[in-house]
Amino acid sequence: MDRSRRHHARSAAPSAEEISYTYTDYREVAKAIREMVIRGAPAIGVAAAMGAALGVLHSPATSIEALHVEFTEICGTLAQKPAPPPSISSGPLSA
């Protein structure tokens, strides 16, 4: 059974090419969210949920307590916000 997850990104343009990505680790999903490979609130929510599921699926935890600790780390990784882009303006409004 293929346990990979697929995300399909499609542009609004009618002739847009469909691009498919496969993620097998929650850290890959988190990176795709941060780098805006996955866009839009619904897609980000579903991807984060699938990322959490991947994290639990591949967890080495042997007890509920250990899984709880790891799940907190998984969710924290998925919730990290991207760094803001560097400021390109040095005018009076950038202060």
N, C-alpha and C positions, 0 to 999 in steps of 0.2 A: 504494500500500500504506500502510495506517495504521500508523505506527511508535509510536503511543502505547501505554502500558502501563496496565492497569487493576488496581485493587485492590478487592476486594469485602469490606466489613466487615459482619458479620451478628451481631446480638445472640443470646444463648442463648434469649431469649423466642420462643415459636412464632409470635407475631403481629408480630415485629419487621420493620421496614422495611429493605430492602437499600439500602445507600448505595454508590455507585461513584465513585471518583476516578480521574482520568487525569493521569499525570505524564509529561512529555517531557524532563525534565532531571534529572540526578542530584542537584542542589541542592534541587529540589522534593521528591524522595524523602527526602533527609536531613532536611529540615524536617518532613516528615510523620512520620518516625520520632521525632524529638526532641519534637514536640508531641503525641505519642501518638495520632495519627490512625490509624496502623498499630500494632496491638497484638498481643502474643503472640510468643514466641520464634520459632516456625516462620515466621510471616508477616513478622516483622522480618528474618529471615535471607534469605528469598526476595526481599523488597523491596530489601534492600541489594545482593544479587547483581544484580538487575535494574537498580538504580541504577548500579552499576559498569559494566554492559553499556551503558546509555545514555550514560554518560560516555565510554566508548571509542568508541561508535558516532558520537558528535558531536565527537570530538576533532579539533582542527586539526593534530595532530602529523603530521609528514612522515617520521619515522624511528622505528625501534624505541626508540632511546635517548630521544628526545623523548617518546614515548608512555609509557615507563617512568617518567619524571619526572612526567608528568601523571597517570598511574594512581596513583602514590603520593599525590598531592594529592586525587584523587577518593576513594580509600579513606579517607584521613584525614578528609575532610568527612563521609563516611557513618558513620564511627566516633565522631564527636563525641558526647559525652554531654550530655543536657540539664542545665541549671542546676538545682540543688536548689531546691525551693520555699522561700520565706522562712519563717522560724520565726514561729509565731504565739504561742508560749508564752514567757513571761518568768519562769516559776516556777523552783524550785530544781533541777529536773532538766534545764533547758535550758543549764546552764553547761558 
